Structure formats: C-alpha cells, structure tokens
C-alpha cells in the first residue's frame, strides 16, 4: 500500500527560528494535503498541492510540491509560539478513496 | 453548523466490554471515516464510508465494526475492547467520496482507555 515518510519526527526551536518538515512518498502523487493539529486538538486542513513544483504561501508558511511529485515540504519562517503542534502530510491511496497520513512532525517553540 | 461532532469525549472501558463511539455531521457530506491516533503512529484509517449503506475497511479494521444507515451518522463499534485499542479516535468527513482530493473535517475526538 501507499507509504509516506515524514521527517523529522520532532523539532524544538527557539521563537524566531525557521522550521521545515518534509514528506516523502515511494510513488508519484496526484496531490498532497497538509494538516495541523494543536496539542489536545484535532487535525485542521491547511492546504492542498496538486501541480508539479507548486509553491503556495500562507503568511509565514510556505508549502512546496516536488517536481517529480514524490515529495513535499512545509516551511515556517520566524516561528511563533502559536505554531506549536503536529504537522501532518496526507496523500491519496490508489483509487483515491482513502487518505493516508504521514506520522507527523511535532513542533515545539520556546519563547 | 455544528460540523462534525463526536461523543463521548472520554471513555474508560474494561477489557471485553463493548461500546459505540458516535459521530455525526450536519454538512451533508458523502464521505465519512474513522481514524485512530497513537503516539508516533500518526493517523491510521479504521473504516470509511462513501455514502449511506456503503462502508469499507481501512488500514486497521480488526476489532471494529461500522454502519452507515443515514448520511449524517457513522458510529464505530468496539465489539470486545482490548488494551491495544486504547487510543484517540477521530471521525472525519468530506463533501464528496473522492476523499483524497477533498478537505477532511475532523471531529474533536474521543479518548478511549481500555483497562
């Protein structure tokens, strides 16, 4: 079945530092989604990428889809304490009826 | 709209007991699913439904049953609880049955402890 690896598993940064998480697939993807889960909360949709090489920005968050559509990254510029949480990528399985989630990257930001 | 609601928020069970986790959505979404979340394991799909009367298995279906008699409700049944089912359970829904292309809306979760 579809496998997706997400690295790192955990990162602790000082407020103001940048942060990047990577999502890697063993197969070419049609699309990829990113979700954020605050501590004690539920996953919340952030964005979907569809095109090869696509780059989308949401304020300090930059999302990129690889040229070969096998990997993606989420970069946060100048982290804030409000960025704390776990970031998940999610990719379709064959048949597109299931969404397979990565294991997530837990981000901790110290003031 | 209330979105996706789940009950109960927290439950303690003894091994062997059965229970039903409730999930409802008021957005007229076709697709509904159940995930479990364990430390270091991410979100794993248990069962999903592409519409009323249609369900299918996800990655980790053993020990769980589902049914979808209405568009709004998608309960998850634990037949005989085991300690390995201690987890946080999330219900999610999306507008169409091409779930992988749609935004998934998650409920607040049910924390289950099996002793």
Interface residues (C-beta under 8 A of the other chain):
Chain A: X1 X6 X9 X30 X31 X33 X35 X41 X42 X43 X44 X45 X48 X88 X90 X91 X92 X93 X96 X97 X98 X99 X100 X101 X102 X103 X104
Chain B: X33 X35 X40 X41 X42 X43 X44 X45 X48 X50 X56 X58 X59 X90 X92 X97 X98 X99 X100 X101 X103 X104 X105 X106 X107 X108 X109
